[in-house]
Amino acid sequence: MRIQKYLSQEGILSRRETESFIKRGLIICNGKVVRDLGRQIDPAKDKIEILRDVHGTQQEKITVAVNKPRGIVSGKNKAEGQTIFDLLPKFKDLNTVGRLDKESEGLLLLSNDGIITKRITGSDHTIEKEYKVEVREVVRPMHLKRIEEGIELTDGRTLPAKTELLDSHTFLLILKEGKKHQIRRMANALKLTIHSLKRVRIGTITLGTLKPGMFRVLSPKEIAQIKKPIR
């Protein structure tokens, strides 16, 4: 197993971070500095150590949960309107983790931790994202059944999902993927018009009582839960 894959799977460093650490001589294998980016290891036999950057160039890892208001852009493209980083300039050096379109609201994560980003947006589809969806039309059992089974979109069929009907116009939707504008396109395929779309949970992180425009820094326990390898 390549050392990059091992450290990424264990939630220690992302592959890109591992390569950076190797280039700076900050990774030790069995007492020797690793110089080869393609280094193969046996996790059961080899002892890996990560050194601190003595020059202090490694940025402190931080992940923030934000309640994104409707009408705010998730990314950094100011041409699209006011961004989440205009709203919270103290986090301008962080990156948005995952998609939440301008007209949607709710839980958004900002982070400079590559492992967090990979866990949530990676192609292994292990982290659930839960949404509260309100539509103008009456929601029928057949609508939820089709969502649960998967809907054919232009970029492929959606993965099976979970749903829960809250009232005749509102339902909860749990996905493990994030195609662009996926929920809106799924609704369009079902001839449903979305009135409001709010993300309320990512994995074990919930929106809770966080008010629109407000944020909180995730605790070490919450970070560890997201990074926990899936066996």
Secondary structure in CASP SS format (residue, H / E / C, confidence):
PFRMAT SS
TARGET T0000
AUTHOR 0000-0000-0000
METHOD secondary structure of the structure
MODEL  1
M C 1.00
R E 1.00
I H 1.00
Q H 1.00
K H 1.00
Y H 1.00
L H 1.00
S H 1.00
Q H 1.00
E C 1.00
G C 1.00
I C 1.00
L C 1.00
S C 1.00
R H 1.00
R H 1.00
E H 1.00
T H 1.00
E H 1.00
S H 1.00
F H 1.00
I H 1.00
K H 1.00
R C 1.00
G C 1.00
L C 1.00
I E 1.00
I E 1.00
C E 1.00
N C 1.00
G C 1.00
K E 1.00
V E 1.00
V C 1.00
R C 1.00
D C 1.00
L C 1.00
G C 1.00
R C 1.00
Q E 1.00
I C 1.00
D C 1.00
P C 1.00
A C 1.00
K C 1.00
D C 1.00
K C 1.00
I E 1.00
E E 1.00
I E 1.00
L C 1.00
R C 1.00
D C 1.00
V C 1.00
H C 1.00
G C 1.00
T C 1.00
Q C 1.00
Q C 1.00
E C 1.00
K C 1.00
I C 1.00
T E 1.00
V E 1.00
A E 1.00
V E 1.00
N E 1.00
K E 1.00
P C 1.00
R C 1.00
G C 1.00
I C 1.00
V E 1.00
S C 1.00
G C 1.00
K C 1.00
N C 1.00
K H 1.00
A H 1.00
E H 1.00
G C 1.00
Q C 1.00
T E 1.00
I H 1.00
F H 1.00
D H 1.00
L H 1.00
L C 1.00
P H 1.00
K H 1.00
F H 1.00
K C 1.00
D C 1.00
L C 1.00
N E 1.00
T E 1.00
V E 1.00
G C 1.00
R C 1.00
L C 1.00
D C 1.00
K C 1.00
E C 1.00
S C 1.00
E E 1.00
G E 1.00
L E 1.00
L E 1.00
L E 1.00
L E 1.00
S E 1.00
N C 1.00
D C 1.00
G H 1.00
I H 1.00
I H 1.00
T H 1.00
K H 1.00
R H 1.00
I H 1.00
T H 1.00
G C 1.00
S C 1.00
D C 1.00
H C 1.00
T C 1.00
I C 1.00
E C 1.00
K E 1.00
E E 1.00
Y E 1.00
K E 1.00
V E 1.00
E E 1.00
V E 1.00
R C 1.00
E C 1.00
V C 1.00
V C 1.00
R C 1.00
P H 1.00
M H 1.00
H H 1.00
L H 1.00
K H 1.00
R H 1.00
I H 1.00
E H 1.00
E H 1.00
G C 1.00
I C 1.00
E E 1.00
L E 1.00
T C 1.00
D C 1.00
G E 1.00
R E 1.00
T C 1.00
L C 1.00
P C 1.00
A C 1.00
K E 1.00
T E 1.00
E E 1.00
L E 1.00
L E 1.00
D E 1.00
S C 1.00
H C 1.00
T E 1.00
F E 1.00
L E 1.00
L E 1.00
I E 1.00
L E 1.00
K C 1.00
E C 1.00
G C 1.00
K C 1.00
K C 1.00
H C 1.00
Q H 1.00
I H 1.00
R H 1.00
R H 1.00
M H 1.00
A H 1.00
N H 1.00
A H 1.00
L C 1.00
K C 1.00
L C 1.00
T C 1.00
I E 1.00
H E 1.00
S E 1.00
L E 1.00
K E 1.00
R E 1.00
V E 1.00
R E 1.00
I E 1.00
G C 1.00
T C 1.00
I E 1.00
T E 1.00
L C 1.00
G C 1.00
T C 1.00
L C 1.00
K C 1.00
P C 1.00
G C 1.00
M C 1.00
F E 1.00
R E 1.00
V E 1.00
L C 1.00
S C 1.00
P H 1.00
K H 1.00
E H 1.00
I H 1.00
A H 1.00
Q H 1.00
I H 1.00
K H 1.00
K C 1.00
P C 1.00
I C 1.00
R C 1.00
END
